[in-house]
Amino acid sequence: MAMPYYVSPEQMMQDKAEYARKGIAKGRSIIALEYAAGILMVAENPSASLNKVSELYDRIAFAGAGKYSEFERLRKEGIRYADMKGYAYGREDVTAKSLANAYSQVIGNIFSMEIKPLEVEILVLEVGEADGGNELYRIAFDGSIADEKGYTGIGGQAEELKLFLKDKFTEGLGLEAALQLAARALEATASQKVKAASLEVAALERRRPGRKFRRIAQAELRSVLE
């Protein structure tokens, strides 16, 4: 009689974490950093049609690294959640913190209950009314949330990016300086020149009337980087 195959819960969780990390490591990196006028998001993304950075709500943005189909599904669910909450209560009740907590529950439940975890890491970012009021949340593949300050990174080279930025990031950077710093960080970790055409860049701009999210066009990128 064959013995039933047994895997301890600890081993199963370790295997899932390893699987998710490997999937995310294949994904290209994304940096989010605070600058004088808001929050800048810079993603390595050679595709012109598939976005890794997008708007979730009036002052809130989303970025995903790892498996595109999985973080795209999370993005859509986040928009639905924000719209329903804003409609039922008030637009000011939709916050990055509430979205990050909702994402944490969904991702954490899948990690603990399903055989296959999500191969994703995401950012939920909110630009504050005043300087220093920004919120940057990073949600890992197991649902754990990190509340970041100044800058953060997700994707294959996230830890190296954060190490690079640790010494070089300063508060109150202008948009151009912030963009150049992000490009230098990506170059340092990829060991090759970063071209404007391979980047997807957006910003949450505090002073922008109405919705704060703006995509930065290739022409503007080229003028800053090249």
Secondary structure as UniProt FT lines:
FT   HELIX           9..26
FT   STRAND          30..35
FT   TURN            36..37
FT   STRAND          38..44
FT   STRAND          53..57
FT   TURN            58..59
FT   STRAND          60..66
FT   HELIX           68..88
FT   HELIX           91..93
FT   HELIX           96..113
FT   STRAND          120..126
FT   TURN            131..132
FT   STRAND          135..139
FT   TURN            141..142
FT   STRAND          145..148
FT   STRAND          151..154
FT   TURN            156..157
FT   HELIX           158..168
FT   TURN            171..172
FT   HELIX           175..190
FT   HELIX           196..198
FT   STRAND          199..205
FT   TURN            206..207
FT   STRAND          213..215
FT   HELIX           218..225
//
